Amino acid sequence: KGYVHRKGRIILVKLDTEPINTTVIQVYMPTSSYHDTEVEEIYEEIQELLNQTKADENVILMGDWNAIVGQGEEFPYVGPHGLGDRNERGNRLIEFCAKNNFVITNTWFKHHPRRKYTWKSPGDKFRSQIDYIIVKERYRNQIKDSRSYGSPDIVSDHNMVLAKGTIKLKRLKKKVVKKWDMKILKQNSKRKNYEIKTAECEFTATESVNNNWNKIKNTIIKAADEEMMRDKLTPRKEWITTEILDLIEERRSLKNDTTEDGISKYKALKNKINRESRTAKEVYLEEKCKNINKYIEENKLESAYALAKDFFDTKKMRCSTIEDENGKLLFDSEKITQRWQKYLETLYDGDRTYADDEILENESYIEEDAPEILRSEFDAALNKLKDKKAPGIDDISAELIKNAGKGTKDCLYQLTCQIYEEGNITEDFTRCKICIIPKKTGTTKCSEHRTLSLLSHASKILTNIIIRRIESKIECTLSDDQFGFRKCRGTRDAILCLRILLEKRLKRNKNTYIAFIDLEKAFDKVEWKTLFNILKEIGIKRKDRRLIWNLYKNESAVYECNENVAEARIRQGVRQGCCLSAMLFNCYIQRALEEMRVEMIEWPGITVHGTKIDMIRYADDIALTADSEEELKVALEKMNSILNTKYNMKINKGKTKTMVISRQETKMEIVPTREC
């Protein structure tokens, strides 16, 4: 059902069992060389996880506890069949079991001492029982036997501990996910077949945009199902050889041979296996490297990257659980889905009390200068779609649209024209699929995840057309200090500009004070009413504004967890993944900064050759410059005030940093004094 890991020493796994769920917590306690405070920290973490479980839940603790509970019964927590003399760590483990009413199972079953010890000291000088399987006292009868096994050949100083019990797992039905192989389109015959099957498509001008879109979508999906289903995966080639497997089997037969000759043969075989394994792995990896180089030389970068990715195996461990508002861990997929729905609605919860007439003026108008969409515009926008990008809620990738037959493309063009003329948007174009990616490993907090939205590729054709029509008007409003998401500008230009500026100041022996400002979730906090008022003022045509507004006002985020689906309404922010978003944000933040310059009589900045430079920007990343520390402080206060009160944004106090560039050692520490 889910798992979570802590401190690199604890992992909790929730299993779907009958009649109640089972939670397994694997523990690796610090060795005796560590201080007791570190041991206590681990116990506190385990206790915190136990507090997250339900009272009637079946909990199993197991692992290397580095503690000897020894002989001597402590009913009901420790049985009479322990091994060795109890130590301080053993007393601490018994205390923990007593507090939580747990039973150490491998002390309750009578076995020969060789079936009790779990660890051998270096040189096999002595043997101890330090690995345990522990269960709740109320569920102790589920365990029928518990002991160690010395026979498994795991090349370790620990023996495997195994408990036999009666736990019934639920039968879970996996959701079948359709996967089309886009590489098939590179085969001429398959591509031709797909094109033929999508050559005919139905479109009715009198029907709604939803009905027409569904006809186009079904035509594409049906053809893809018939021609592009992914073949069954072939087993991955392993570097280990049959000769190595035979040597491992021979070594296993010598594991329990305690004679001098047996120990010597075992060590010799162990060394031989290591040598053979290294050689076999080197040959295997060299072959892989040759294939990667071959693909690079043939300009098959996708295949080269796939091999390199498999080569380095960079998969990160992700937690499948999440915390609720009170910090309690959630494992049930339905509750996890509801939690994400609530979080997304809170994150994008803007003011939506205004009516459409406040955004789009209720006027009778004839826009003769708002022409219909030309076929050349449609074709240019279609060809601009990028391949190898994840699809949106409709599961249709850009490759399927670009390689479709003439009939399907004609219908899609007519649909685009219908949407533009009527202003009505099909549901798939306004719904985005949410993918959750953790910002740091092991986090269980919603706020420490990135929410990536995947949009319909068909909707990107429409937005690409709109951006070509409004780009020039927005570009005229942007000042030269904005380097983000603009043609012929980028981060390198911004860095070069700042370096030249600082060099000239240093030559004149002048100090330069800079604040590197970070805006908290800037793109997600854009207030819609203000944004559309700005678009109207700069002369964006009503028909274009109507289309953008209808994309925004009906937008929703869809999150799936197993078979559970939640949909959250979005009420603020620019659309993530939309080509319009960067330009709309630039327009929005430009107006905010212009207002700051107007309101401050003496706006800070530094003058170079008669030109005043007050900031250098890349979208929401702002470097604010000033001649003095006081000027910079006043400017930060003013910026923080205006962004807070009028533009629904905050300066991130923790991430905003200041710097002084001077020939002399100068200390400075300025952050906005009011709460951000």
N, C-alpha and C positions, 0 to 999 in steps of 0.2 A: 504493500500500500504506500510505503514511503520510507525515507531514511534521512538521518541527519548525523553529522560528525562534528566532534568538538576536540580542540587542542591537539589533534593528530594522534590521540591515544584512545578515543572513545568513538564508537559508531553505534547508532540505534537504528534498528530495522523493524518496521511494523508489518506483520504478516496477517493476511486475511484468512482466519481459521474459524472453524465451527466448534462449539456454539458461540465462542467469544474470540475476540482478536488476541493475537500473541505478539508481545514486544520482546525482541532479543537485543540485549546490549552487550557488545563485545568490548572488553577493557584490556589495556596494556599498562599496568602500573609501573612507575619508575623503580629502578633497581635500588639496592641498598646504598649505592654511591650518591644518590640524590638526597637532598635535605627533606626532612619530614613535612615542611611547609608545602612542598610541591606535591607530596602524596595527599595532603589534606585538600589541596586545590582540586585534584582529580575526584576525590570523594564528594566534594561539594558539587562538582559538575554532574556526577552520577545522580546525586540526590535531587538536583534541579530537574534532570530528565525524568526521574521517577515521579516527581511531583506533577509532571505533565500527563502522566498516564491515569487512566480511570481506576477506581478502587477495585472493581471486579475483573480487571484485565489480567491475563496470564503473562507474567513477566519472567524472562529468563536472563540471568547475568552470567557471563562466562568470559574466560580469558586468563591471562597471566597476571595474577594478583601480587606476585613477589612477596607472599606471606605464607608462613607455616602455622596452620592451626593445630597440627600435631595430634597426638593421642590424648584421649580424655574427653568424655562426652559432655556436651553443654546443651542439654535438651531444651527445645527441639531444634536448635540451630546447627549444632555439630554432633555427628554421630560417633559411635565408639570405634570406628575403623579408620581413623586417620593415620598419618605416618609422621614420625619424627617428634621433636620437642618444639612446643609452641614458642614463638618469639613475639616481639612487640608488634610487628606488622600483623601477625596472626590475631593478637588481642584486638587490634583496631578493626580487622575484618569481622570478627565475631561481634564486636560492638555495633558495627554497621548493620549486620544481619539481624541482630536483636531489635534495633531501632525500627527496621522496616519489615520485621517478621519474615525473614528469608531462611532457607535451609540449604546447607552445603551438601549437595547430593553425593559426591564421591567420598564422603566420610560415613555413609550409612549402609554401604554394601560390603559384605565380607569377601575379601579377595586376598590372594597371595601378595606379599609386599612388592613383587616385581610388577603387579598389576595396579599398584597404588602410586609409585613414584612417577613424577612428570618431568623431572629435570635432573640432568647429570652435570656435576661440576667439571671444570677443565681437568683432564687426566682421569676422570671417573673416580675421584677420591671419595666422594660421597654423593648420595642421591636424596632428593627432597620432593615433597608434594607441595607445589606452589601454584598449580593451575587448577581452577575449580569451575564446576557448573553449579549455579545457585538458582533456586526457584522459590516462589512464594510458598509459605507453609501450607496454605489452603489448597494448593495444587500439587503437593508433594507426591500424591498417589499416581500422578501421570507418569512419573519416572519409574521404570521397571528395573533398570540397572544403570550403573555409572562407574566407569573405571578407565584406566589409561591403557593404551596399546603401544607396545614398543616395536611392533613389526613394520609399520609404514616407513618406507625409505624416503625420508624428507630432508636428509642432510641437515639435521638440527640437533642441538643439545636438549630439546624438549621432546616429550612423547605426546602423541595425540590423545586427548581425553574425549571419550564418547559416552553419551547417555542415551539409553533406549527409552522411548516414551510413546505416549498415545496422543498425537496431535493430528487432527483432521483438517487438511487444507481445503479451502473452497475451490471449486472449478470456476475459473474466470474466463469469460469470452473476450478475446482480444478484438479490438476494433480493426476491421480490414481497411487499410489505407491504400488507395489506388496510386500507383506510381508509374508514370509514363517515362520512357527513356528517350530523351530529346536527341541523343546521339543517332537514333534511327533515322532522323530527318537528313542526316548526311549521306544516307544510302539513296541513290537516285531512284531506284525502283519503289522503295517505301515512301519517299517523299512524293513521288508521282501518284501513287495510290491514295495517299492522304489528300493530295490536292484534288484528285478526281472526286473523292467522297465528300469534299466540302465545296465542290463547284456549284452545287445547287442549294439555295437557301431561300426561305420564304420571308417576305417583309410586306406588311400591310400598313399603309400610311394612316389609316383611320383608327388603328389599334393603339393602345397605350405603349409607352416606351418600355415598360416592364415585360409585356407580352412579346414585343418584337425582340428584345434582348434575350429572353428565354429561348426563342426559336434559334437565334444565332448560337447561343451557348450550347444548346442541345445538339446542334449539328456538329460543332467542333468536338464535343465530348464523345459523341457516338463514333466519329471517325478515329479519334485518338484511342478509344478502347479497342477498336478493331485492328489498328495498325501499329500501335506504339506501346503495347503493354511490356513491362520489364520482364526479362527472362529470369528464371530462378537463379539465385546466386550460386556460383560455384565455390567450393571450399577454397580457402586461402592457402597458398603454397607455404609450407612450413620448412624451416631450414634444418630441423632435426632429422637425422637419417635412421634407417632401420638398424645399422650397425651400432649406433649410439643407444638405441632402445634395448638391444641385446646386452650391451655392457651394463646398462642400468638394472636390467633384470638379474644379471649375474651378481652385481653389487648387492642387490636386495637380499639374495640368498645368503650372503655373508654377514648381514647386519647383526645377527644375534650370536655370531661365532666369537666367543670371548677369549679363544686361545690366542697365543702370540702370533702364530702363523695366520690365523683368520683375520686378526686386526691388521697385520701387515698387508695381506692381500686386499682387504677392504680399502685401506688408504691408497694402495697402488691403483686400484680400479677407479677410485674417486678422482685421483689426479689425471688418469688417462681419459676419463669421461670429460673432465674440464678442458683438457687439451683438444680432444676431438670436437667438442662442442664449439670451442673458439674458432677452430679451423673451418668447421662446417658453416658457422654463422658468418665468418669473413667472406667465404665463397658466395654465400647467398646474398650478402649485402653488396659485394662488389658487382654481382650480376644486376642487382637493382640500380646501383649507381650508373652502370653502363646504359641501362634502359632509360634512366632519367636524362642523361646526356644526349642520347639518341633522339628522344622526343624534343629536347630543346633545340638541337641542330635542325630538326625537321619542322620547327616552329609549332609543335603540338604542345602548347603551354598548358592546356587544361589537363592532358594526360600526364605531363611531367609534374604538375602540382599535385595531382591525385596520388602519384607514387611517392612524392616527397612527404606528403601529409601522412601517408601510411608508414613511411620510413621513420619519421620522428615520433609518431604516436602522441600527438599533443592534446588528446582528449582530457578535459578537466572534469573533476568530480563535481556533480551538482546535487544539491539537496532537493528532494521532491516534497518536502514539507514547508510550511509557512506559518508564521506567527499571526495570531489575531491582534486586535487593538490592545488587549491586555497582556500580550506577551506569551500567551498559551499556544503551544504547538498544535497545528492542525494536520491530521493525516488523511481524513476522509476526503475523497476527491470532490464530493458535492460541497462540503464546507470550504475547501480550498478555492473552488470556483466562486462561491459567494463572497469570500474574502477579497479576491482579486476584483470582483465586480464593484464592491464597495470602495476599494482603494482607488480604482480608476475613476469612479464617479466623483470621489472627493478631489482627486488630482485635477480633473478637468471641469470642476463645478464652478462655472462662471455665472454672471448675471444674465438670465434669459427671460426677464419679465417684460421686455419690450416686444412690440409687434413688428411684423414685416414692414409696415409702412414707415416705421422709424428708421429702418435700414435702407429700404428702397422707397423713395418718395412716390406717393400715389399720384401719378401724373399721366395725362393723356399725351402721348408723344408719338412721333413718327421719326424713326431713326433711319433716314435714308443713307446715312454715312456708316451704318453698321451692316455691312454686306453679309450675305449668307456664306457659309463655309465652302470654299472651292475644293475641287477634287485634288488639286495640286497641294493644297494645305494639308489635306487628310493624308495623302501619300507621304509627304515629308515628315509628318508627325508619326506615322506608322513606322517608317524606316528608322526613326530616331530611337525607338524602343530598344532597350539593351537585352541581349540574350543572357542566359544562365542566371536569371534573377528569380527568386521565389515568387510564386503566384499569390494572389489575394484570396478573398473568400470564395471566388468562383472556380478556383483551382486551374485556371487557364493561363498558361505561361505566354510570354511574348513570342516564342518560337512558333507556337501553334497558330497564333494570329497572323504572323508574318508569312507563314508558309501555307496559309489557307487558300482555297480556290477562289476564282474570280467572283463567283456568286456570293460567297460569304463576305468577301471584302466589300462588294457593292452594298450588301445589306447593312454592314457595319458603318459604311459611309452615310447611308440614308438615316440610320439611327442617330449618328452624331449630328447630322443636320436637324433632325426632328427635336433632339434634346436642346440644341442651341436656339431654335425658333420658339419652342414652347416653354423652355425654362424648367421643365420637369426632368428630374434625375432618376434613373433606375436604381433600385435598392442596392444592388451589388456594387454600384459606384460610390455609394455613401457609407458602406460598411467596410471596416478594416479588420483584418485578422491580427490579433496581438500575440507576439512572441516575447517571452520573458527570458532575459539573460542576466545572471548575477554579476554585479560589479566586482565582488570579491568572493573567493572560494568559501563555501560553507555557510554563507549567510542565509538566515531564515526571515529576514525583515523585508517587507514589500518595498520600502523606501530605498533599499540597497540593491534594487534590481533595475535594469534598463527595460523599458517597455518599447519594443520595436513594432511598428505597424506595417502590415503588408497590404498594399492597395491593389485593386483590379488593374491589370495591364491595359484593358480596353478603355478604362477611364483616363489613363495617362495620354491616350491619343487626343482626347478632348482638351485636357489641361495643357498639353504641348501647343495646341492651336491657340488657346487663350493667351498663353504667355508670350507668344510671338506678336500678338496684337497689342498687348499692354506694356511690353518691355520698354519701349522707347520713352513712354510717358513717365514711368517710374524711374528710369535711369536719369532723366533730366532733373529729378528732385534730389538725387543723392549727391552729397558733397565729396570732394576729392579724398577726404581722409578715410573713406569706407573702402576697404580692399576685399571684403567678403562677397563671394558668389557674383562676381562681375567679370565681364570679358576682359582679357589682357591684364588682369590684376590677380595677385595672390599673396600668400604669406611671405614669399621671398621678397616681393616688392615692399611689403610693409616693414620687414626686418631691415632691408637695405635703407629705407627711408629713415628709420629710427637711428641706425648706426651713423649715417651721414650727419644727421641732426646733432647727435651727441658729440661726434668728432669736432664739429665746428664750434660747439659750446665749450669744449675742453680747451681748444686752441685759444679762445678768448678768456680762459680761466673763469668761466661762469658755471655755477652749480645748476643742475637740472633735477627737478623733483618729479617723480613719476608714480602714479598709482595704477596698478594693473587690476582692473575691476572685473569681477565675475558676477554675473546676474544669475540669481537662483531660478533654475528651470525656465529660462527666458522664453523659449519657443512655445512652452506649454501655458504661459500666462498671458498671451496676447488677448486683449479684450476686444471682442468682435465689433461692438457698436463703434468704438473709437476707430478701429481699423477701416471699416467701411465708410465712415465719414471722411477719413483721409483720402480714400480712393475716389470718392465723389469730388472732393476739392481739387485733386490734381487732374481731373478730367477724364477718368475712366468711364467709358460708355455704360449706360444703364443696363443694356443687354448683357454685357460682359460681367458687370457687378451682380446682376440677377443670377447668372449661372454660378458664379463663385459662391454667392450667398446660399443658394440651394444645395450646393455641395457641403457647406459648413453646417447649416441649421439642422440637416437630417443625419449628420454624421454619428456613427456609433462604433464602439470597439467590441469585437467578439473574442472571447477567451474560451478555449477548450481545455478541459482536464479529463482525460479518459473519455467517457461518454457524456460528461456533463458540459453544458454550454451556457455561458452567461453573456449578456449583452449590456454594456454600459453606455449611457448617453454622454456625448462630449459637448460641452457648452463653452469652451474657451480654448485658446491656443491655435496655432497654425497646424495644418494637417501634416503629420509626419510622413515622409516618403513622397510627398507631392512636389512636383517641379515648381509649383507656384509659391511654395511656402517660404523659401529663402528670400525671394524678391519682395513678398508681402511683409516679411519681418524687417527687412532693410528699410522699407518705406515707413513702417511703424516706429522703429527706434530712431530714425532720422527726425521725425516730427517731435519726438520727446526731447532730443538734444537741441533742436532749434529753439524749442520753448525755453530751455534752460539758458541758452545764450541771450535770449531776449529779456528774461526776467532778471538776470544778473547784470548790473551796470558795468562792473569791472570783471568780466569773465576771464579766468586765468589763461595762460598760454605763454609760449616763448616766441620771440620774433627773430626771424632769420631773413636777412636781405629785404626787410620791409614786409614780409609775409608772416602773419601770426598763425602759429600751429598750436592748437590746444589739445588735440587728441589724434591718435592713430587707431583705427578700428578694423576688426575682422568679424563681421556680423555682431554677435553679442559680446565679444571679447574686446575690451576697451583699454587703451593705455592713455591715461589722462596726464598731461604735462603742465608744469607750472614753474614760475621763477623762484618761488619761495615756499617754505613749509606751510605758512599761514594761508597763502592763496590756495594751495592744494586742499587743505583741510576745509576751507569754506566751500570750495567747488564740490567736494565729496558730499558735504552736508546738503547742499542745494540739489544735487543730482539725486541723492537718496530720497529727499522730500518729494520732489516732482514725480519720480518713478513710483513711489508708494501711493501718493494721493490721486494721481491722474492716469497712470498707465498700468496699474495692477502688477508692478514688478518690485523686486527687492534686490538690494546689493547683498551678495553673500559675504557676510562679515568674516567668516572663517577662511574663505579662499581669496579674498581681496588682499593684495600685498602692495607695499610701498617700497620705493628705492630712491636713493639719491646718488647722482653721478657727479663726482667732484675729484679734484686733484688732492684735496686734503681729506683726512679721515673725518667723516661726518655721520653722526647717528640720527636716525629718524624712525619714528613708528607712528603712523597715522592710520586709523580706521574710522569709519563713521561712528559718531558717538551715540546717536539714537539707535534703538534696537532695529535690526534689519530682519 
